Amino acid sequence: MNVKQIINPKDTLGVVWLYLLGSVFWLAVSGIAAMNLRTYLTYDLNSPQVGVIYYTLLTLHGWAGIFGFVNMAPAAIIAFSMYKSKLSIVHTKQMTILFWLANIFLALALIGGQIWIGTNTHLKQLRIRQLLRLSLFTVLHYLWAWDTSSWY
C-alpha cells in the first residue's frame, strides 16, 4: 500500500490502516504527555507557575487518549475483523471523511485551547518553546535512562 491509498482508502483494508495509524498517533501523543507529567511530578523544586504547563499536559494526555485513541482503535479492530470475515465496508468514503474530520477538529481543539491562550505573543512563543523543549528532554531522558532491571 502506498501513502495515497492510506490517506484516501478505497477498500476495507485501507480503512483498517487509516484508523490503526490514527490510533497509534494519538496513543503516542498521549504517552508523550504522560511522560512529561511524570517529569513534573518527580522534580521537587518546581514552582507553582509550573501548574499551567502541568495542567496543559494533563488535558492533552486525557483528550488525546479519550477522544483520539479510544475512538480510533475500536474502529480499526472492527474494520479488521470485517476484513478477516470477508465482509467489506460499503461507505469507505464516509469512513474516511469522518476520520479526517474527527482528527482535524481534535488537533485544532488541542492546539487552540492549549497553546494560544492569552494575548501576549511573547508568552505564546515562550510556552511553545517550553513544551517543545520539555517533550524533547523527556523523550531523550527516557531513552537514555532505559533500565530493564526493574522489570523483574
Secondary structure, 3 states (H helix, E strand, C coil): CCHHHHHCCCCHHHHHHHHHHHHHHHHHHHHHHHHHHHHHHHCCCCCCCHHHHHHHHHHHHHHHHHHHHHHHHHHHHHHHHHHHCCCCCCCHHHHHHHHHHHHHHHHHHHHHHHCCCCCCHHHHHHHHHHHHHHHHHHHHHHHHCCCHHHHC
